[in-house]
Amino acid sequence: MRISRTIALLCLLLGFSSTPASAQTLDWAAVAAKAKGQTVYWNAWGGDERINAYIAWTGERIAADYGVTLRHVKLSDTAEAVSRVLAEKAAGRHDDGSIDLIWINGENFAAMKRGGLLFGPFAEDLPNFKQVDVAGKPTTRIDFTVPVEGLEAPWGMAKINFVYDSARVSATPGSIPAFLDWAKASPGRFTYPTPPDFIGSTFLKQVLIELTPDPVALQRPAPEGSAFDTATAPLWRYLEALHPNLWRGGKIFPASGTAQMQMLDDGEVDIAISFYPSDAASLAVNGRLPESARIFVLDGGTIGNTHFVAIPYNARAKEGAMVLANFLMSPEAQARKQDTEVWGDQTVLDVAGLSAADKRLFDDLPAHPALLPPEALGPTLLEPHPSWMTRIEAEWQRRFGS
């Protein structure tokens, strides 16, 4: 059983309330004044050097502007932080938590919201939230079908795309069934990260969305029994056919998206999966992929979502965390994050609605042949309800895990 599903069950068994702690109405000047001198322990995935460097830069900026100290607590799985907050609540540690901010979305957010483990609502009261493109990017308010309701602040956009080396691959598949045909014609040249790595799990969901008899049902909680078996049967049939044609015959899988991308760089595979449309360009610029790296998407669309930051209900430095969350939504921080030479993560802001000076920050970002214009990225498919992820991860482990 996955950690996050265990968290959700414990929340129910212990009777924790799903009512969030309230941020009340924000007096921003008072928040900034109280934040000065605070240390924010930000629990965030630490598996990518570019992201770690970006987080270090944000620490320098909020220290200079607000007198807030940032400590990046590097995680391998966000569920580690969720488990810690849950344990602190069970132990009655309501005012002196060890975590002030979490990089979060999906099943982990759903579990924390359900368990009453979040502070807020606060996000839509932050000064920079008014620049978020909530109309054009509705996942800034809906996280894997779960309403955000101000309990997390949008930080970046993600969308499944596929990175390939154009020096080795000329024709790319346009659908999940076509991917199977491509793998059979190119045995050993593709793989995906081991679930519950989020890229590996999202690949499973992409397959499920394309092949399940009723994709609309994925927007509701996953059913029990035969209904779940019927909905997911095409996924398991597909993987049974795909795995023998994968790298190492589908007997072992890379541990992470970072490891998979290294395999592409080393020439072990020809196609890798990314969650950031700027990833290929950013990695090529930083010498971690060949300059011939390019991306493609599937004709019917690929899964997209928003990633967020949230404040635990028992955070010690709530004001400092809000200052940091607000800065992360600023045009300065968002433009730097979108820069392929820094990270390449897409902005949550409505760039067209920014001031001329702030819009120029985005207009001046470097171009790269591996970047696709937004209109070429195809339709964005909605994430399934979080319960589908936990169920299919557990079933994948049962069928294919070591």
ZAMARGU-4260 file (C-alpha; in steps of 0.2 Angstrom, whole numbers, plus 5000, padded with zeros to 4 digits):
<rodrens>
0) 5000/5000/5000 | 5007/5017/4995 | 5011/5029/5009 | 4999/5042/5004 | 4984/5030/5004
5) 4989/5025/5021 | 4989/5043/5026 | 4971/5045/5020 | 4965/5029/5029 | 4973/5035/5045
10) 4965/5052/5044 | 4948/5043/5043 | 4952/5031/5057 | 4958/5044/5069 | 4944/5056/5065
15) 4954/5071/5060 | 4943/5085/5054 | 4944/5090/5035 | 4940/5108/5040 | 4956/5119/5037
20) 4964/5131/5049 | 4959/5148/5043 | 4971/5162/5038 | 4958/5175/5041 | 4959/5191/5030
25) 4977/5195/5026 | 4985/5211/5031 | 5000/5209/5020 | 5010/5223/5028 | 5008/5214/5045
30) 5012/5197/5037 | 5028/5204/5030 | 5033/5212/5046 | 5030/5196/5056 | 5039/5186/5043
35) 5055/5196/5046 | 5068/5185/5055 | 5058/5169/5053 | 5066/5153/5045 | 5055/5143/5033
40) 5058/5125/5031 | 5052/5121/5014 | 5050/5102/5011 | 5052/5100/4992 | 5058/5086/4980
45) 5077/5087/4979 | 5081/5076/4964 | 5086/5089/4951 | 5101/5100/4952 | 5092/5114/4942
50) 5077/5115/4953 | 5088/5114/4969 | 5098/5129/4962 | 5082/5138/4958 | 5076/5136/4976
55) 5093/5142/4983 | 5090/5158/4972 | 5073/5161/4979 | 5081/5159/4997 | 5093/5173/4992
60) 5079/5184/4986 | 5067/5182/5001 | 5082/5185/5013 | 5086/5201/5004 | 5069/5208/5002
65) 5060/5201/5018 | 5073/5195/5030 | 5066/5177/5029 | 5078/5163/5029 | 5075/5148/5018
70) 5080/5130/5022 | 5077/5117/5008 | 5073/5100/5015 | 5076/5089/5001 | 5063/5075/4998
75) 5063/5059/4988 | 5044/5058/4989 | 5032/5071/4995 | 5022/5058/5005 | 5037/5059/5018
80) 5032/5076/5022 | 5014/5072/5023 | 5017/5058/5035 | 5027/5069/5046 | 5013/5082/5048
85) 5001/5068/5051 | 5012/5060/5065 | 5014/5078/5073 | 4995/5080/5073 | 4992/5063/5080
90) 5005/5067/5094 | 4996/5084/5098 | 5010/5095/5091 | 4998/5108/5084 | 5008/5124/5086
95) 5027/5119/5083 | 5027/5109/5067 | 5044/5105/5059 | 5038/5109/5041 | 5033/5127/5035
100) 5030/5124/5017 | 5027/5109/5005 | 5029/5107/4986 | 5013/5097/4983 | 4999/5092/4972
105) 4988/5077/4968 | 4985/5063/4980 | 4996/5071/4993 | 4986/5087/4993 | 4970/5077/4993
110) 4975/5067/5009 | 4981/5083/5018 | 4965/5092/5014 | 4954/5077/5019 | 4964/5076/5035
115) 4963/5094/5040 | 4982/5095/5039 | 4983/5112/5030 | 4983/5130/5035 | 4972/5142/5025
120) 4963/5147/5015 | 4977/5159/5011 | 4983/5158/4993 | 4970/5169/4984 | 4973/5183/4997
125) 4992/5184/4992 | 4996/5200/4982 | 5003/5191/4967 | 4988/5179/4965 | 4979/5192/4956
130) 4991/5189/4941 | 4987/5170/4940 | 4979/5164/4924 | 4964/5156/4933 | 4953/5157/4917
135) 4966/5150/4905 | 4974/5138/4917 | 4959/5131/4927 | 4970/5118/4936 | 4977/5132/4946
140) 4961/5130/4956 | 4957/5112/4953 | 4970/5099/4959 | 4967/5082/4952 | 4948/5085/4952
145) 4950/5092/4970 | 4945/5110/4973 | 4960/5120/4979 | 4949/5132/4989 | 4964/5143/4993
150) 4974/5129/5003 | 4989/5129/4991 | 4997/5142/4980 | 5000/5138/4962 | 5018/5138/4957
155) 5021/5130/4940 | 5012/5121/4926 | 5016/5103/4920 | 5011/5093/4904 | 5017/5076/4898
160) 5028/5077/4883 | 5041/5065/4876 | 5059/5069/4873 | 5068/5061/4859 | 5085/5062/4850
165) 5081/5068/4833 | 5098/5061/4827 | 5092/5044/4830 | 5073/5045/4828 | 5064/5052/4813
170) 5046/5046/4816 | 5038/5047/4832 | 5022/5039/4838 | 5006/5049/4839 | 4996/5039/4851
175) 4997/5026/4865 | 4993/5011/4853 | 5006/5018/4841 | 5019/5019/4855 | 5017/5000/4857
180) 5020/4998/4838 | 5035/5009/4839 | 5042/4999/4854 | 5040/4983/4845 | 5049/4990/4830
185) 5063/4997/4841 | 5065/4985/4855 | 5074/4990/4871 | 5074/5009/4866 | 5061/5015/4878
190) 5056/5013/4896 | 5047/5023/4910 | 5052/5026/4928 | 5046/5014/4941 | 5029/5019/4950
195) 5027/5028/4962 | 5039/5040/4953 | 5027/5053/4947 | 5032/5052/4929 | 5030/5033/4929
200) 5013/5034/4937 | 5008/5048/4925 | 5013/5037/4910 | 5001/5024/4917 | 4987/5036/4919
205) 4990/5042/4901 | 4988/5025/4895 | 4973/5022/4905 | 4964/5038/4899 | 4967/5033/4880
210) 4962/5015/4882 | 4949/5014/4896 | 4931/5011/4890 | 4924/5026/4900 | 4937/5040/4902
215) 4924/5051/4910 | 4923/5039/4925 | 4941/5043/4929 | 4935/5060/4935 | 4926/5051/4949
220) 4934/5041/4964 | 4940/5024/4958 | 4927/5011/4962 | 4930/4995/4970 | 4929/4977/4964
225) 4924/4972/4946 | 4921/4990/4940 | 4939/4995/4944 | 4945/4979/4936 | 4935/4983/4920
230) 4941/5001/4919 | 4959/4996/4921 | 4960/4979/4911 | 4965/4988/4895 | 4980/4996/4904
235) 4986/4979/4911 | 4984/4971/4894 | 4994/4985/4886 | 5008/4984/4898 | 5009/4965/4896
240) 5012/4968/4878 | 5023/4983/4880 | 5035/4977/4893 | 5045/4963/4883 | 5049/4977/4871
245) 5056/4989/4884 | 5074/4992/4890 | 5081/4977/4898 | 5065/4968/4892 | 5054/4977/4905
250) 5062/4967/4919 | 5069/4982/4928 | 5065/5001/4926 | 5074/5017/4930 | 5071/5024/4947
255) 5066/5041/4942 | 5063/5053/4928 | 5081/5060/4931 | 5088/5043/4929 | 5078/5040/4913
260) 5084/5056/4905 | 5102/5052/4909 | 5099/5036/4899 | 5093/5046/4884 | 5108/5057/4885
265) 5119/5041/4886 | 5111/5033/4871 | 5103/5019/4881 | 5086/5024/4875 | 5079/5034/4861
270) 5063/5042/4869 | 5061/5048/4887 | 5046/5055/4896 | 5045/5073/4904 | 5033/5083/4913
275) 5040/5100/4908 | 5038/5105/4889 | 5054/5115/4892 | 5064/5101/4899 | 5073/5095/4883
280) 5078/5113/4879 | 5084/5116/4897 | 5094/5100/4898 | 5102/5103/4881 | 5107/5121/4886
285) 5114/5114/4902 | 5124/5100/4893 | 5113/5086/4900 | 5105/5081/4883 | 5112/5082/4865
290) 5108/5098/4855 | 5098/5086/4844 | 5085/5083/4858 | 5067/5088/4853 | 5050/5084/4860
295) 5033/5078/4854 | 5016/5076/4861 | 5002/5064/4857 | 4988/5068/4844 | 4974/5067/4856
300) 4982/5077/4870 | 4992/5073/4886 | 4989/5075/4904 | 4993/5092/4912 | 4992/5099/4929
305) 4998/5113/4941 | 5010/5110/4955 | 5008/5120/4971 | 5015/5125/4988 | 5005/5123/5004
310) 5007/5127/5022 | 5004/5114/5035 | 4991/5118/5049 | 5004/5118/5062 | 5019/5127/5053
315) 5029/5138/5065 | 5033/5151/5051 | 5016/5153/5043 | 5020/5172/5039 | 5037/5167/5031
320) 5029/5153/5021 | 5016/5165/5014 | 5030/5178/5010 | 5039/5164/5000 | 5023/5157/4992
325) 5019/5175/4986 | 5037/5178/4979 | 5036/5161/4970 | 5021/5169/4960 | 5029/5185/4956
330) 5033/5189/4938 | 5052/5190/4942 | 5052/5172/4950 | 5040/5165/4937 | 5050/5171/4922
335) 5067/5165/4930 | 5059/5148/4932 | 5053/5147/4914 | 5070/5152/4908 | 5077/5136/4900
340) 5094/5140/4906 | 5088/5140/4924 | 5074/5127/4924 | 5061/5128/4910 | 5045/5126/4921
345) 5030/5135/4913 | 5022/5150/4922 | 5005/5150/4931 | 5003/5168/4927 | 4993/5177/4913
350) 5008/5184/4904 | 4997/5194/4892 | 4989/5203/4907 | 5005/5209/4915 | 5013/5226/4915
355) 5024/5230/4900 | 5039/5228/4911 | 5034/5212/4918 | 5029/5205/4901 | 5046/5209/4894
360) 5054/5197/4907 | 5045/5183/4897 | 5047/5190/4880 | 5066/5191/4883 | 5068/5173/4888
365) 5080/5163/4876 | 5073/5153/4862 | 5078/5135/4858 | 5074/5123/4844 | 5067/5110/4856
370) 5054/5122/4862 | 5037/5120/4855 | 5025/5135/4855 | 5010/5133/4867 | 4998/5130/4852
375) 5008/5115/4846 | 5008/5106/4863 | 4990/5099/4859 | 4975/5097/4871 | 4978/5096/4889
380) 4970/5081/4897 | 4963/5082/4915 | 4971/5072/4928 | 4960/5057/4935 | 4954/5058/4953
385) 4969/5055/4965 | 4961/5038/4970 | 4965/5031/4953 | 4984/5034/4955 | 4985/5025/4972
390) 4975/5011/4966 | 4985/5008/4949 | 5002/5011/4958 | 4997/4997/4970 | 4991/4985/4956
395) 5007/4989/4946 | 5018/4984/4961 | 5008/4968/4963 | 5009/4963/4945 | 5026/4970/4940
400) 5036/4975/4955 | 5051/4965/4961
</rodrens>
